[in-house]
């Protein structure tokens, strides 16, 4: 069971078992298919007509069973209606927009790292940097007031826990996020967003008639529920890799322009959002298995990113590797629309740290964050010089 506490605490052997058993395997406890094959994952992403998103991207078939929230108009949608929302978000998060924010984001990263390092040599990379930085810069860019941001992580945690089974982790997250859901529903409104932010830019498309105002609110919600944790945990996985290889940190220290490459390889090495599901929209054959319409197929992206048929020495974090083509962000029409923003955030933070820290080593046992659909840490104690 990939969603048992034991498996979630030590997921890499489970990934390998799924990937190496067969191109498609049945997970009996949940009555769904899994694949860890890079080729099969890419096939599913490309064939969006056979493998739909509109029945939910988690274990629950949301066309048959009501989810805990309304479906996302971009993540849980298919063409042709998906195309309009995708076009809006691609414009809101275009390369030009990301470049406009880069200088400010770098300055904020520099300031944060300076503050943390001023407190001493022993720091927590998870909470003090990987959590604190995205939780500051992305909501600022969206136009959210600082008050109430403590609700972002509980809400996002529930969002991703709910993608998996309704187990103890989901129920605990649901209880912790009751107030958070109320806050997010309030923040989705136009009146709650500051002028000049990306949230108001989304509402501008509603004013033009491209989308409805209700749709604009749902797209703002997507920012709040999907854009923070994944970046946080991607940065954390990169920190873990760099801490375990002093020579790799030395290379980054010598050339901070490698920060983007370091993050990209970190995403490949341990995908922060390891699973994404599709539902068969019609009978088809996948991995040699005949599937009926309405069957769930979960793509184990973390397993695919370590597929030895795709990657040389896949279990090794290698800063010299060209990690282009990893599937941590997905690919095709449903590839993560915010990936350029996430890359920029991570690059700014890693650059700021590399410019100031000569060495970084573990200072205690990491504390994993247990989530059905995410992989990260509650704590990453480190000693820095």
C-alpha positions, -999 to +999 in steps of 0.1 A: +000+000+000+018+032-012-003+052+013+004+033+045+024+053+071+053+029+066+053+035+029+049+072+031+078+073+056+101+054+033+087+057-002+116+050-025+115+011-022+078+013-029+085+034-060+110+008-072+087-021-066+059-004-086+082+005-114+101-028-117+072-052-113+054-043-145+045-014-167+011-014-151+004-028-116-028-032-096-028-018-061-054-040-044-061-020-013-074+009-034-086-008-066-065+014-089-037+010-114-002+024-108+027+029-132+062+039-125+074+036-161+087+068-176+075+057-211+040+049-198+038+081-178+046+101-209+021+082-230-007+090-205+002+127-203+002+129-242-031+111-246-054+134-228-084+122-248-081+086-234-069+097-199-091+125-186-084+149-157-121+160-153-128+129-131-103+141-106-065+138-104-065+118-072-079+084-062-115+096-061-135+096-093-151+130-088-177+123-115-191+095-092-183+107-057-184+143-046-151+157-035-145+178-004-142+209-026-154+221-061-132+209-090-104+231-102-113+247-135-077+241-148-063+211-130-094+190-131-107+199-165-103+188-201-103+204-235-121+223-249-131+242-218-097+236-202-080+255-231-094+289-221-084+286-185-049+274-195-045+303-218-054+327-190-030+312-165-002+310-191-006+347-196-007+355-159+024+335-153+043+342-186+080+343-188+078+381-191+058+383-158+083+359-140+112+381-152+095+411-138+094+396-104+129+381-104+149+410-091+124+416-062+123+378-054+162+377-053+163+407-030+138+390-006+158+358-007+190+377+002+173+395+031+158+363+045+190+343+043+209+372+060+184+372+088+185+335+093+223+333+092+226+362+117+208+340+143+237+314+144+253+285+126+226+259+134+194+265+114+164+246+102+165+245+064+129+232+062+111+258+083+134+289+083+141+289+045+122+264+024+088+272+041+094+308+050+105+321+016+077+308-007+051+315+020+063+352+018+069+359-019+042+340-037+012+354-016+028+388-020+029+385-057-007+372-057-018+402-037-028+385-004-025+405+029-001+390+054-029+385+080-042+349+078-014+333+058-009+308+086-039+291+070-022+285+037-003+254+047-032+236+065-054+242+035-029+230+010-021+200+032-058+190+031-059+196-006-031+171-012-041+146+015-075+144-002-059+133-034-051+100-017-074+077+004-096+088+032-072+075+058-060+089+091-038+115+074-067+129+055-090+130+085-064+147+106-058+173+079-095+179+075-099+186+112-069+210+111-081+229+081-117+239+091-108+276+097-084+275+068-111+266+043-132+296+054-102+319+050-094+306+015-130+311+004-127+346+017-094+352+000-107+340-034-128+371-037-117+401-057-123+425-028-097+406-007-069+410-032-045+440-033-044+460-066-015+452-089-012+416-079-015+385-100-049+378-084-063+411-098-048+402-132-069+370-132-100+391-125-091+414-153-098+385-177-132+381-161-139+418-167-130+413-204-155+384-206-128+357-212-139+338-181-166+343-155-159+360-121-166+327-104-140+311-126-115+338-117-121+330-080-114+294-087-081+302-104-071+322-074-079+292-053-056+271-075-027+295-066-035+291-029-039+253-029-013+241-054+014+267-057+030+268-023+037+233-008+051+218-041+077+246-043+085+243-006+091+206-008+110+208-040+134+232-024+136+209+007+145+178-015+173+199-031+186+209+003+187+172+014+207+162-017+231+191-014+237+184+023+246+148+016+273+158-010+298+183+003+316+184-031+283+193-048+277+221-024+313+233-030+306+234-068+274+254-063+292+277-039+319+283-065+293+289-093+259+300-079+246+302-115+242+264-111+213+270-087+186+264-114+203+231-124+206+221-087+168+226-083+160+208-115+180+177-105+165+179-071+130+176-086+141+146-107+159+130-078+129+131-054+097+146-068+079+166-042+045+158-056+051+121-066+016+111-078-009+123-103-039+103-115-060+101-146-093+083-154-098+063-186-124+081-207-128+051-230-116+015-233-079+014-242-047-006-239-019+006-216+012-012-208-002-043-224-033-042-202-068-038-215-086-011-195-123-003-194-137+032-193-138+048-158-106+031-144-081+051-123-044+051-133-020+068-109+013+079-124+042+075-099+062+104-111+089+099-085+094+063-098+094+075-134+121+101-126+143+072-114+135+049-143+169+033-153+156+029-188+154+067-190+182+079-167+218+068-161+225+061-125+190+074-116+194+071-078+224+095-078+219+132-074+242+146-101+247+183-105+263+178-139+232+160-152+209+176-177+176+168-159+155+182-188+126+159-194+119+149-159+082+146-152+080+162-117+060+191-133+040+169-156+041+175-193+017+182-222-015+203-219-016+197-181+021+205-174+023+227-143+014+262-154+034+277-125+066+259-131+085+289-143+076+308-111+086+278-089+119+275-107+126+312-102+117+311-065+140+281-059+168+296-079+167+329-060+168+311-026+196+287-035+216+315-051+213+336-019+224+307+002+253+297-021+267+332-020+269+332+018+275+297+030+308+278+024+296+245+039+264+230+050+261+197+069+233+178+087+229+187+124+203+161+134+178+136+120+154+151+094+117+149+104+096+138+074+062+154+066+037+126+061+013+134+033-006+111+009+004+131-021+035+151-012+071+144+000+089+168+022+101+176+057+088+192+089+124+198+100+159+197+083+185+206+110+217+219+095+250+234+105+263+261+082+296+280+079 
